[in-house]
Amino acid sequence: MKKEITFKELKDSGYTHKTINQEIQANLIARIKAKEPVFEGLWGYEDTVVPQLKKAILAGHHINLLGLRGQAKTKIARSMVNLLDEYMPVVKGSEINDSPFQPISKYARDLIEEHGDETMISWVHRSDRFFEKLATPDVNVADLIGDIDPIKAATLKLPYSDERVLHYGMIPRANRCIFVLNELPDLQARIQVALFNILQEGDIQIRGFQLRMPLDIQFVFTANPEDYTNRGSIVTPLKDRIGSQIFTHYPKTIALARQITAQEALISKEDKAQIQVPGLAKDLLEEVAFAARDSEYVDAKSGVSARLTISAMENLMAAAKLRLIESDAEKTTVRLLDFLSIIPSVTGKIELVYEGEQEGADHVAKILIDKAVITQFEMIFPRIPKLEKEGIKAPYTDVIKWFNKNSLELNFDDTDQEFYAKLNSVKPLSEIIGEYADQLSPEDQNFCKELILWALTINNKLDKSENEKAFTFDSAGIGKYYSS
């Protein structure tokens, strides 16, 4: 906390009053000139959203971030706090962060008139200059703007006509701060109307009080596209008062999606040291989200949040950690079998269309995992032919032949040594890896062996059965063709 000073000491220090727009703009310009990152952690937005944000700030606009769920809209708004000065001087005791240079409340005006340069000044840290409200149907004008406080009137023995009996809502208390209103379409239309004058003229009206309070606020609104939801919409005059509307989007590449998941997933240092995640496993996890966004079973208008892969990564690590605990091993590696543990993360993060509801959420999740497996498999290995010509050896012929005489049971709780010893017993798998995936790391090569088996079962070349503890791969009957 900075030491309290008098108004005279503040003026003698050379401090000059700035509006919040001037403050944010000055710090933005300083960062740009110093070649410093302005919005950190917004992967994939460097050439799309971030330039628009910079222009909106330089224009002094209120901002509406429009996009599907899980597109970092709130994260963008919160990151704007870093563009504020570290400390802001306010009239001590002011409920609405009155600037001593331009006081707007009766309390601050009276105090400065009485004490002048001896008025005490306190400091507000930038971390306390962020206000956030989720728009819900029960939000009312009193919550946002304020109301008369009868208890205050009785305690101070003041009539209701006195401005001092007012209880300020969230917006006046966010004076000289950033105020974020999430899911704006959910706010009832009559409440949205109450924001008109605040955005444009700075007037607020509380129970008949016509107050001229030029509030100094940086508004940031977030919303889903209006054609998605039946919950409501942004009324046109309010939209007209918002200077810039910026569209957000999902990561466009697997690499960017991986960076987001790595940044946001809550994984302890201990777990990272004990559990190895192959690069291909990380890619496959992101591929599941990409598959969901393209799936005929998933409502595209609803979107597939980036939180899907964040939650899925945490579940994936939890599955590996459970194996460590049960097998009393020191280290383990994430396997393709572990991906069954992400199903709860998938089913909770997608909204299904009618066809998806008919299939069932769990089944759709497995379909998405299978689709992701095939996508990744075909990036490394030749496509599995639907029909094989007699006498012509396909890349996977020897693997299928091996399963004519053998079966393979892979247990979730096997130690790495046991698990990979079983995989390596399927000698044709190693030959395929040597031909097509020799450049990959040993961990990725082991993951590829599972990938091949899984892809063969999806293409009905092998059978796969499962229970709570194991997966068993066996001949699909079609393999008998190869044994002749």
C-alpha positions, 0 to 999 in steps of 0.5 A: 500500500502506498502512503496516504498524502495530502492533496497539496503533496499530490499536486507538488509531486507533478501528478496530472489527472488522466481519464481512464481512456488516456491512462490505458492509451498512454500505457498501451503506446508505451508498451508498443514503443518498447516492443513489449507484449500488450496482451500476454497469453492470447495465443492465435489472436496476434494477427486478428483480435489483438490489432482490433483491440489496440485500435479500439483502445486508441479510439477510446471506445467501449468494447463488445467482444462477440464470440462463442464460449471458451474463446478467451473473451473474459481473459481479454477483458481481465488482461486490460487491467495491466494497461492501468497505472499501478496506483490511482489517487482517490479522495480518501473515503470516497465510495466511487473513487473520486479524483481530487482534481474532478470530484463528482460525488457530494461527499468528495466535493464537500470534503475538498471544499472544507479541507482544500489542499489538506484533503487526504488522498489514498491510493487504489492499486490497479488490481482493485480497478476491475469490476465484473458482473455476469448478466443474469435475468435477476439483475436489476437497476439497483444492482447496477446503478443504485437505490435509496438506502432508507437505513442510511437516511434514518441513521443520518437523519436525512430526508430522501431528497438528500443525495447522501442517502443514495446507495451506489450500485456496481457501475458508479463504484467502478468509476475510473475502473474497467467494468466488464458485463458478461453475457450482455444478451442475457440482461433484460431489455429494460435493464439494458435501457438503463445503460444508455445515458451512462455510456453516452452522456454520463448521467445516472438517475436513481429513484428520481434523482437527476444526477449529473455524474460524468462517470469515467469507466472503460466498459467491456461487454461480452456476448455470444452471437445473437443468432445462437441463443434464444435467451435475448439480444442486445437492444439496438440503441445500446449496441449503437453506443458501443464503439467497437465490436470485436469478433473472437475465434477458436485456435486455427491450428493444433499447435496454437491449441496446444499452447492454450491448453498447456497454459491453462491446464492446472497440472502440478510440477510434481505431476509434470515430473512424474507423468510424461505426455508424448507430443502425439498425445497432446496433438490427439487431445486437441484433435478431439476438439477440432473433430467436435467443432466439425461433427454433425452430432454437435451444435456448431452454433453453440461452439466447443469451448477451449475448456474442453481440452483444458479439462480433458488434459487434467483428466488425462493426467489424473488417469495416469496419476491414478495408475502411478498410485495403484501400481506404486510406480515412480513414473509413467507415460500417457497412453492412448488407452487413457483417452477413455478418461477424457469422455466426462470432459467431452460430454460436459462441454458439447451441446448435441443436435437431435441426431447426437441425442439419439446416439447418446453423449458417451457414444458421441464422445467415443466417435469424436475420439475415433475420428481424431485417431484416424485424422492423426493416424493418416498424417503419419501412416498410409490410409488403411484400404477398405478392400485388399486385393488377393496376393498383394501385401498391404502395409498392415497385412502382417499385423492383421495376420499376427492377430489371427493366432494371437490376442493382445490385452492391454491393462490400464494399470500396467506399469510402463515396462509391462505395458510396452513389453506387451505392445512390443510383442506384436513384432509387425508393429515395430516394422511399420514404425521403422518404415513410417515413423522412424523420425519420431521420439521413442515415446511417440513411436510407442504411442503410434503402436497404439494408434495403429491398433486403434485405427485398425479396429475403427476400420474393422480390420481388428476387433476391440473389446473393453472392460473397466480394467483392460482393452483386448485386441483380437482378429476381426474374422476378416483376417482369416483371409490372410491366413490362407 
